[in-house]
Amino acid sequence: MKIIILGAGQVGGSLAEHLASEANDITVVDTDGERLRDLGDRLDIRTVQGRGSLPTVLRQAGADDADMLVAVTNSDETNMVACQVAHTLFHTPTKIARVREAAYLTRAELFDNEAIPVDVLISPEQVVTNYIKRLIQHPGALQVIDFAEGKAQLVAVKAYYGGPLVGQQLRQLREHMPNVETRVAAIFRRDRPILPQGDTVIEADDEVFFIAAKANIRAVMSEMRRLDESYKRIVIAGGGQIGERLAEAIESRYQVKIIEMNPARCRHLSDTLDSTVVLQGSASDRDLLMEENIADADIFLALTNDDEANIMSSLLAKRLGAKKVMTIINNPAYVDLIQGGDIDIAISPQLATIGTLLAHVRRGDIVSVHSLRRGAAEAIEAIAHGDEKSSKVIGKAIENIGLPPGTTIGAIIRDEEVIIAHDKTVIEAGDHVILFLVDKKHIRDVEKLFHVGLSFF
């Protein structure tokens, strides 16, 4: 696939890295020559220096025959104009734009071929807000991913000493929970992936990824670890777009406080939010945190744009008694360094956004793509289309499907039913199939499984 990426920042660069390793023809456009040289030295891609919204620059990047334009510069306006130019002058089939400003996003009529022709809108702030909201709803989870509009969920937990299943073989999960269908999809032990078998023994400190129907998630979590109590008191550091959206989404169910430095922003938050308490000050101010009884907080969320400020305020909050700490980290190199110590969960907006982007870039009918373990593995939701003649998967039992190495099928969502996958499970047309890959170089092979057409024969 021939793809033009506008913007060589964290998201554009990470997307180029993902796609270049999958034999796509990638061109990255940016005004920053140094960034482009760095990317060009590391990856097998073309680079073009210039403003991505200019017709001459897009033509130089190969827009005449590009399959897709992904506009992820830091400017909403540049991204939208670039899509307009690509549509009008080059008839680019698929145009994806990152748009951050809520004032644009609330006007759906802006984004169609008669106005601003954007096929897919990506809002990183909304993606991250939804991600954090799911973590709050599942105390103790390291990662929570929805499939088929939330009918099934994939949850990552750390197995603790004392969990009923720790030290036991996976096949005993069924004996422990005879009425609950679930499947362990992947285990990470000391940062190495293990493909689970029936005789795999869960060890303390394993990161266990399991899939189940949404209603059964809490019961399965209790097999791996002591269940955390539901959160009540939440403190948010940073009243920017993510902090405001999150407070708005959860303030009706939780006691929420926001700490924000900017007085004008504090006034805006006070006017906009209903029951959230807004405090002006620094989240790294020990006296302020003590005054606000941080030791009673169930969760402290550091959501500013400054990684160092987030890390320092999180460490301070944890030291002063906050029970759980989650921190946004924009620099992916920091994420693995800090997660799991005093900071319980490090959230990478780039990885969350890239999963959304990848779902629209993958071939085959791929509904969603999610990075697991900060990109070390992937979970994919694909729809089986066609019939037994035109599809490689329809009408076949899972044991007879030639899955690529390191790939497992965890579950199938058929209409409203969540079916946990077993060897004898037969895939039908219209099924949503949830797959796990611990080796991303086989992504292209997974996509081919879900292509429909005579090219298979």
N, C-alpha and C positions, 0 to 999 in steps of 0.2 A: 504494500500500500504506500502511496506517495503522500507524505504528510508534511505540512509546513507548520512549524511552531513559532509563534510570535512571543518573544520574551524568554531570556536566558537566565531568569532568576531561579529561586529554589524550585518552584513548581515546574517551570519550563525545562530547566536542566534535568530534574529528576525524571520527568516524562520522556525526554529525549533518551536518557539512559535506559529506561525500561524498554522503549520501542526499538532503539538501535540494536539491542541484543536479540531482537526477534525478527531480524532480516527485513525490516521496513526501510524505505527510502526516506530519510529524514533531513529536512533543512530547518535550521534555527536562525531566526532573525532577531537582532537586538541592536540598540544604538551603542552598547558598550563593547568595544573591540577586545578589551582584555578578557571579559567573560567568555566571549566567543572563542578566543584563542585557547583558553583553558578547556572549554568543552571539546573543541576540534582536536586538541592533543589527546584527549582521553577516549573519545568516541569516534566511530566510523560514520561521521555525518558531514553534511555541507553546512557552511555558515555564511550569512550575508549580513553585513553591517548597514544599518539604516532604520528609518521609521517604518514600522510594519504596516501602517495605514496608507502609505503612498503606493499608487499603482505601479510606478517604476520599480520600486523595491520588491513588491509582490511578484512582478513579472520576472525579475532577476532571481527570485527564490524558486521559480518554477510553477507559478500559479496557473499557467495556461493549461496544464494537464494534471494538477494536483487533485487527489481524491478527497482531501480533508484539510481544513484550516483550523488550528487550535490557537486562539488568541488569549494568552495569559500574561500580558504585560501588566504593569502596576496601574495603568490608566484604563478605567472603564470606557472612557470615550474613545481612546485609541482602539480598544478591542471591538467596540461596536462599529466604528467606522470601517475598520479592516474587514469585518464580515460583510458590510454593505458593498465595499469595493470588490471583494472576492465574488459576491453574488452577481453584481451588475456587469462587471467587466470580464470575469473569468468563468462564470457559471460553475463555481466550485460546489460539488454535490453536498458536502456536509461542513457546516460551520459551527464551531464551538467557541463560546466566549465566557471568560471569567468576568462577572459583574458583581461588585461589592456593595454599591450604594443601594440601600433599601428603597429609596425614592424611585429608582428605576424598576426594581424587582416587583414592586407592588402593582405595577401597571402592565399586566399581561398583554394588553393590546399593542404595546410597543414592539413586541417581538414576533412578527410574522413577515412573510415575504412581501406584503404590501407596505410594511413600515421598515423596521430594522430586521433584516433577514438572518436571525440567529436560530439555528436548529436546536441547540442544547445550551442552556444557561447553567453555569456553575457558580454557586455562591459559597466560597470557602467558609465564611462565618456561619452560614446556616448548616453546612455539613458538620462543622466542629460542634456547634450548639447541640445538634441532634445526637451526636456521638457522646458528648458529656452527659446529656439527659438520660441516655440509656444506662450509662455507668452508675448514675445516681439511683436509678430505679432498681439496680441489681447490686446491692452492697456486697463487696468481696470480689466482684468480677474485675479482671484486668482488661477485658475487651468484650464487647457485646455487639453482635452483628445481626441485623434483621434480614430474613429472606422471605420472598413471596409476600411482601407487604406486612411482615411481622408474624405470619402464621408459624414460621419456624425461626429459631434463633441459634446462633453459634456463640458459645460463651467460653472464655478462657479463664481458668482459675489456677491459683498455685495450691498444690496439694500440701496439706499441713500434717505434721505428726498428730496422731489422734483421730484423723479422718477415718470413717469406717472402711474405706476401700484402700487406704494406704497400706502397702505390704501385701496386697491381694492381687490375684490375676484378674484381668479385665473381664473374663467370662463370668466372674462372680457378681458383676454388676447386675446381671439379670436375676440372680438369686436374691440379691439384696432388695431389688425393686421389681418384683414380678409384674406389676401393673403399669410400669412406666417404660415406654419405648425410648431408648436413647442410643447414641453411638459415639464413642471416642474417636475423633477424626485424626488427631495428631497429638503427639507429646513432644515437648522440648525439654531435654535433660542436659543441664550444663551447656545450654545454647546449641545443642545438636538435635536435629529432628529424629524422632523414632516413629516408624510406621507401626501403628498399634496392631497386635495380633491377639488372639484369645488368651494366649499364655503370657502376654506382657504384664509385668508386675509394676504397679504404680509406686514410685518412691516419693518420700517427702521432698518438697521443693521442686518437683516436676511442674512444668506449666502444661496443663491438660486442656485441650480444646475439645468440647463435646457439642453435639447438636441434638436438639429435641424440640418438640412442640412447645410454643411459648408458655403454656400453662404448666409444663413439667420442669421448667428450668430450675426453679428454686429447690425442688426435691432432689434433682441430680446434683446440684451444687453442695447439698448437705452431705453427700457421700464422699466428697473430696476434702471437705474442710468444715470447721465449725462455722455455722452461719452467722454472719454479722447482723446485728439488729438494723432495722430500717433507719435511714437517716432522718433527722428532724431539723437540726440547726445547721445552716450552711452559710459560710462566709466567702464572699467573692472579692478577690483583689483585682481591681481594674474594671472600670465602668465603660469600656469601649463597646464596639458593636457586639462582640461575643458575650461580654458580661451583661449587657442590657438585654439581649435576646434570651439568654439563659434565665436571668431573673424573671423576665416576663413569662417564660414558659413554666417555671416551677413555683412561683411565689404563692399560688393558691393552695399548694400542698405542703410547703415547707416554710420554716422561719428563715428568711433570707436577709443578709446584710451585704451591702456593697461598700468597699473602701475605694475612693477615687481621689486623686490629687487635684484635678482641675476644677476650680470653683464653678465655672460656667457649665461644665459637664455634669457636676453634681446637681445644679439647679434643673437641668434638662431631665436627669434621671428621676428627681423628686416629682417633677410634673408628669412624667410619663408612666411611672410604675405605681401600682396600687398599694401594696402592703409592704414592699421591700424598704428596709431602713437604709438610708444613704448617709455615709460618713465621709467627710472630707479629711484627707490626710494620707500618710504613706503607710503602705502595708508592711513596711520594714521598721515601723516605729513601735518599738517594744512596749512603751507605755500605753499607746493606743490599743494595741492588741490585748494587753492585760486589762485595761479599762472595759473593753468589750467582751471580757470573759472568754478568750479564745480557747481556754481549757475545756469549755463546755461545747465547743463546736464539734459536730460529727464529721464535718468535711470542710477543708480549706482549699479553695480553688484559685490558683494564681493565673490570671488570664490577660495580663498586659502584653504589649508587643516587645517588651525588653526581657530577653532570656535571663540575663544576670539578675535583674530585679525579681523575676519570678522565682528563680532558684533560691535567692537569699531570703525572700519573704516566706517561702515554703519551709525552708530549714528552720527559720525562727519560729514559725507557727507550730511546727511539729515539736520543737524543743519546749515550747510553752504549753504543750498539752493537747493540741488539735489531734483528734483520733485518726484521721486519714487526710492525706494531702495529695492533690492532683495539680499538675503544672503543665502549662503550654510551653513547649520548647520549639522554637522556629528553626534552630540549627540542628539538622538530623544527626550530626556527629556527637551532640551532647546527649541524645535520647538514651542510648544504651548505657552511657556512663552513669547516669543518675537514677534510672528507674530501679526500684527494688530495695534501695537503702532507706534513708529517712523519707525520701519522696516515693510515695506508693505507686503512682501512675504518672508517666510522662506522656503527654499527648502531642503528636506531631501534626500540625495542620496540613503540611505538605503531603504526608502519606494518606491522610483522610481524603484530601482533594484528589490525589492521583488515582485512588481507587474509583472515584466517580468518573474521572476522565477516561480511565482504561476501559470501563464498561462500554463506552461509546466508540472506542477505537478497535476493540477486538473484533475479529471476524466471527461468522456464525451468529446464532441468535443468543448473544450473551447479555443477560439482563443486568448483572452487577458483578463487580470484581472488588475484592477486599484484600488488603495487605494484612498478613498475620506476622506477628513478631517483627514489627518495624520493617516489613518488606522481605523477610527471609522466606516466606511462603505465601501462597494465595488461596483464597476461597472464591469459587466462581459459581454463579447461578446461571444455568443455561436452560433454554426451552427446547424440548425435542419436537421438531416439526417434520412433516412428511408422512411417509408410510413405510412398511417393511421393505419396499423395493428401493425407495429413494434415500433412506436414512440408515446410518451405520449402527444406530442404537435401538430404534423402535422395534418392538417384538422380541427383543433379546433379553435373556437373563443377564444380570450384572456379571456373573462368572464367565460369560461367553463374549463379553465386550473387550476388545483389545485395548485396555487402558494403558497409557504411557507409564513408564517406570515412575514410582514415587507418587502415583495418583490414586486416590480412592474416591468412591461415591459414598457420601454420608447419609443423604436423605433424598426423598422425592416428595414434592408437594403436588398432589393430584386433586384439583378443585379445592375443597376446603380441608382435605385430609392430609396429614403429615405422615408419610410412610418412612420409617427408619430402614435404610437399605441393608439387604442381606444378599448372599450369593444368588439365591433363587428368584429374587425380585425381578419382575419383567417390566421394562420401560414401555409406556404407552405414549401415543401422540398427545401433545399438549402438556406433558409432565414438565414441571420445573425440577431440574436435576441439580443438586448441590454437590460440587466436586472440590477436593482439596489437593493441592499440588505442593510438595515440599521441594521440588526442583523446577524452577520457573522456565528452564530452557525447553520444557515440553509443552509450554502453553499453546504453541502453534498446533501441535498434534491434538490437543483437546479441542481446539476450535474446529479442526477438520472433522472430528467425530460428529459435530453438530451442524455441519454444512448439509444442505439438502440439494440433491441433483445427481445427474448421471455421471458426474466426474469421479464418483467412487468406483465405478465398475471398469 
